Amino acid sequence: MFRLFKFVAKTVILIKLMSLAFAAGVGAAYAVQARQLYRTWGLVAGGDERGVRGDDLVADADLVETRSIDIDVPPAQVWPWIAQIGYGRGGWYSYAALDRPWAPSGGPQAESADTVLNEYQDLAEGDLVPTHPRGGFEARVVEPGEALVLYLDDTMFREQLEELMADAADAVEEQGGEMEMDSDWEMPPYRVSWAFELEELPGGRTRLIERLRARVEVSEAQWKAKPFAGMGVFVLMRSQMLGIKERAEQFEPVEPDEAA
């Protein structure tokens, strides 16, 4: 039973980290060393004024981060890595802690997939892109070879958390015990969109553009942490885009006649 409680606690923490990565300031420890890199790395020409699919999902965003990276393969070879993104799927191609298997019995630290997983290539609008075993982002835009846009808000998060806690309570009850967990903790209203857009470049190359837009209803004093939030988003985006680039460029797709 202790493991079950530990599982719930870990999962709640993971949900908070993934759904509010922009506010967590994941990269605060790198603020001094990476300050100049943060200001320049992967910036898209035209900055945040450049339109990206899904911008309307959080049109009134008060935090916008847009980054890009050029990949030396065509969009068709980058898309499979985007399509299989997510917990329990291909992973996040970022830091290993984000891919850790959060199961009741724990387990070894996981890593993101380094091969294309055919069973996760049929992503469609409305599908869940998990951040944990019971929920995550919803795919709002799915255009194969071109764009994927994920969405999450505080209402969705609360519903997912309630389902997770209900599952845990049922498991405890089956063992003859009882569990009371208070989910009525404060969370500011928020909306987040996370876009992945593929732009075809000359010479069979691709520009991967990632944009995170967020609207968080917090006080002016709380929002003074915005620079640290931006650093956290940058650290996550940079590691992820580098991970996608490395995999897409090293992976050699199998031709249909070779697979037969």
Phi, psi and omega in degrees: 000325178302320179297324180293315177297320179297321178299313180298315181298316180297318185292319177301317179297317181296319179300314180300317182297316184285317184284337180234036181301325181295333182262347185282338181065049185305325186262020183303326182294341181261007190303316183287310184292325188258009187303311182293320178298319180299323184287339188236333191293127172068015180293137181274139176303129182094351176058215184283356177282342180290130181287138177225144179306140178089000180302329183288345181294326175226069186295331183260032183303140174253003172220121179228126176234125180233124180225160179214163175209141178268135183238135188274040172216160181289162181307326182298335180267347177268323185306316182305327179288326177290316184298329185261013182295150174127160178298136179074002178243242179273352184092196184244359179056029182235224181286142186302332181299331180286342181255008182298136180285105183273076181249158182305326183267005182071206180151174181291156178294134183264170175227157178293155181297144175247015174224158176285129182257105185300330183290349180244024183264359183257036180300137181227161178301135182095347179288155177273133171251098193293146167248352181197175187296344187237007181174191181156213180279156172255135177283113183262331177228123176227106178235094185311131180080356184229310186200147171225130177233125179256154182217144176207143173221174186294329178294315177299317182299315181297318179298318180294320180294319179297321178295319179298315181291326177296319177300316181296318180297319178298319180296320179293319180297323179298335179267008177086012180250183177228150181221131175236122179228130182270115179261008184272052176263154187288136175216128180290145175301136179208160174220137182225134170239143183227109186253140173238115182237135181252123180247124181286132179246159176302151177079023178068036181245171184224141168253117176269122178248127175245134176226131173246126177241135182218144173233119182234128181270089178231169180289163179299322179295318179294326184285356175295345178279004183306317178302323179288326176297316179298322178295320179297317178297318180300314181300316180295311182298315184299311182295323181291314181296322176296322179295319178293316180301312181300316182291316183295323183282332182270337184278130178258110181298144179274126177291149182307320182289334179283328182282341183291000000 
